[in-house]
Amino acid sequence: MQWQTVCKQEDLIPDVGVAAIFEEQQVAIFYLPKTEQKVFALGNWDPCSKANVLSRGLLGNLGNKLVVASPLYKQHFDLQTGQCLEENVSVPCWAARLVDGKVELASHENREC
């Protein structure tokens, strides 16, 4: 797996998403500093509302899953897999990590982030 820097950690806001361009598409990056993984990356395109809005969604837990709720129709997407919990759709998901103050994403889409 090859890693690419997308932004700096200082560009992120705790417990909020930001949008970035990665491999010619919009990616929603979520910074959850109180979790073991710290950063998560999903496609920003919400297939239910057909808009690039997931980076503006609300973060939370449903059961034992970390999720983002779409700001438009409120469907929940699993931050680990990109799978929607209410519909039979999913969004791309990338492995993400923090290294020396930089946010890095794996250079290829990975359904098991």
N, C-alpha and C positions, 0 to 999 in steps of 0.2 A: 504494500500500500504506500502510495506517495502522498506526502502532506504538502499543502500550500497555505501560506499565510493569507488571511482574508482581511483582518483588521487588528488593531491593538486592543488589549484588554481595557484600556482607559476609554475606548470608544463605546463600551458596553455600559448599560445601566442595570444594577442588580434587580432581578425579578421582573424584567421588562424585555421585550423583544426589539430587535433592530433589523432592518433589511440591508442586505449587501448583494453585490453581483458576484457570482462565482460560476465559472464555466459557462458563461453567457446566459445565466438565468438568475432570477431573484431567489435569494435564500433568506429565510427568517432565522436569525441567530438569537438564542435565548440564554441569558446568563443567570444561573441559579447558584450563587456562591455557597449556599448551605447544603448543597448536595455533593455527593462524591464525584460525579462527573463534571460538574460546574457549567459546562457549555453544551448546547444541543443545537442541531441544525436541521431544519425542515424546509421543503419548498415553500415559498411564500404564497403561491397560487392556491386559493381555496377552491376545490372543484365543485363545491356545493353552491357557492355564491358567484363563482366565475370571476374572481377579482384577486389581485395581489394584496391580501390583507392580513395574513396569519401573523405577521410580525407585530401587529397591533392588537392581537388577541389577549385574553386574560389567562394567566397561568394558574394552575391549581392541581389538586389531586382528586382522582376518582378511584376509590378503592386504593389499590397499591400502585396505581399508574400516575406518572406525571403527565399532565396534558396541557394543551393550549386550546381555549375555546374561541372559535371564529367570532370576530366582532359583529358579523352580520347575522348569521342564522344560528349561531351558538353551538354548532356541532363541535365535538371534542376530538382532538387529534393527539395520539400517543406520541410523546417526545422521543421515545426509544425506537419506535418502528414507523411512524407516520400514518398508522392505520386510524381511520375514523371509527369512533366507538358506536355511533348511531347509524351510519350508512355503510354500504359496501363499497367504499372508495378509500384511497390512501393518497398521501403526498410523498414525494421523494424525501429521503432521509440520508444524511451523511454522518459519518463518524467525525466527531469534533473533539478538540482538546486545547488546553492552554499550555503554552511553552514559552518561558521567559517573557511573559507579558504580551504574548501574541496569540491570537486565535487562529488555529490551523484546522482545515478541513481536509478529509481524505479526497484525493483527486478523482474518485469515481463514486457514483451513487451506490449506496449500500442499504439494503432493506433491513438489515440487522445492525443498527447503529450501536 
